[in-house]
């Protein structure tokens, strides 16, 4: 994804409430999305069921998640740490199919 060089990524800031950052590969096939700790924990807890679902239903329209990561940055002098949570997934809008409508579905129930 990185080719050992961050110049291969395109950044898109979210204007939404979550404040997530999105980074796209140069071909727009994959994206890296920063997520909150709570989202990370939820995804981790349903990972087995998610994997089983996308394996059985290969034509699903649910985004395919290829990685769920946590990176911890340490600062020795100040004894501080910063945690960054993110997932790597396919970009559902990178398709040869014509997209007539896009809906911004929020996390409400």
C-alpha positions as CSV (number, residue, x, y, z in Angstrom):
1,X,0.0,0.0,0.0
2,X,2.8,2.4,0.8
3,X,5.6,1.3,-1.5
4,X,7.8,2.6,1.3
5,X,6.8,6.1,0.4
6,X,3.8,8.1,1.7
7,X,3.7,10.0,-1.6
8,X,1.8,7.1,-3.1
9,X,-1.3,8.0,-0.9
10,X,-3.9,10.6,-1.5
11,X,-5.5,12.1,1.6
12,X,-9.1,13.1,2.1
13,X,-10.2,14.7,5.3
14,X,-13.6,13.9,6.7
15,X,-15.9,16.8,7.2
16,X,-18.1,14.6,9.4
17,X,-18.5,14.3,13.1
18,X,-16.1,11.4,13.4
19,X,-13.1,13.4,12.1
20,X,-11.7,10.3,10.4
21,X,-9.0,10.7,7.9
22,X,-9.1,8.7,4.6
23,X,-6.0,7.8,2.6
24,X,-6.4,6.3,-0.9
25,X,-3.9,4.4,-2.9
26,X,-2.8,6.0,-6.2
27,X,-5.2,3.7,-8.1
28,X,-8.0,4.3,-5.6
29,X,-8.6,0.6,-5.1
30,X,-7.8,0.6,-1.4
31,X,-8.2,3.1,1.4
32,X,-6.9,3.5,4.9
33,X,-9.4,5.0,7.4
34,X,-8.6,6.1,10.8
35,X,-11.1,4.9,13.4
36,X,-11.9,5.5,17.1
37,X,-10.9,3.0,19.8
38,X,-14.5,2.0,20.2
39,X,-14.9,1.2,16.5
40,X,-11.6,-0.8,16.7
41,X,-12.9,-2.9,19.6
42,X,-16.2,-3.5,17.9
43,X,-14.6,-4.6,14.7
44,X,-12.2,-6.8,16.6
45,X,-15.1,-8.5,18.5
46,X,-17.0,-9.3,15.3
47,X,-14.0,-10.1,13.1
48,X,-14.7,-13.9,13.0
49,X,-18.4,-13.5,12.0
50,X,-17.4,-10.8,9.5
51,X,-14.8,-13.0,7.9
52,X,-17.2,-16.0,7.7
53,X,-19.9,-13.8,6.1
54,X,-17.7,-12.3,3.4
55,X,-16.1,-15.7,2.7
56,X,-19.5,-17.3,2.1
57,X,-21.1,-14.3,0.4
58,X,-18.3,-13.2,-2.0
59,X,-20.6,-10.9,-4.0
60,X,-21.6,-8.9,-0.9
61,X,-21.7,-5.2,-1.1
62,X,-20.3,-4.9,2.4
63,X,-16.8,-3.3,2.3
64,X,-14.0,-5.8,2.4
65,X,-11.7,-5.1,5.3
66,X,-8.1,-6.3,4.7
67,X,-6.5,-5.1,7.9
68,X,-7.4,-3.8,11.4
69,X,-4.4,-2.1,13.1
70,X,-3.3,-0.2,16.1
71,X,0.0,1.7,16.1
72,X,1.4,3.0,19.4
73,X,3.8,6.0,19.3
74,X,6.1,6.4,22.3
75,X,7.9,9.6,23.4
76,X,10.6,8.5,25.9
77,X,11.4,12.0,27.2
78,X,7.8,12.7,28.2
79,X,6.8,9.1,28.9
80,X,3.8,9.6,26.7
81,X,2.1,7.4,24.2
82,X,-0.3,8.1,21.4
83,X,-2.4,5.3,19.8
84,X,-3.7,5.4,16.3
85,X,-6.4,3.0,15.1
86,X,-7.1,2.3,11.5
87,X,-8.4,-0.2,9.0
88,X,-7.5,-0.9,5.4
89,X,-10.4,-1.7,3.1
90,X,-11.5,-1.7,-0.5
91,X,-12.9,1.4,-2.0
92,X,-16.5,0.5,-3.0
93,X,-16.7,3.5,-5.3
94,X,-13.8,2.2,-7.4
95,X,-15.8,0.2,-9.8
96,X,-16.4,-0.1,-13.6
97,X,-20.2,0.0,-12.8
98,X,-22.2,3.2,-13.2
99,X,-23.2,4.6,-9.8
100,X,-26.5,6.5,-10.1
101,X,-27.0,7.5,-6.5
102,X,-24.8,7.7,-3.4
103,X,-26.2,7.8,0.0
104,X,-24.4,9.0,3.1
105,X,-25.6,6.5,5.7
106,X,-24.9,7.6,9.3
107,X,-24.3,5.4,12.3
108,X,-27.7,5.9,13.7
109,X,-30.0,3.0,14.4
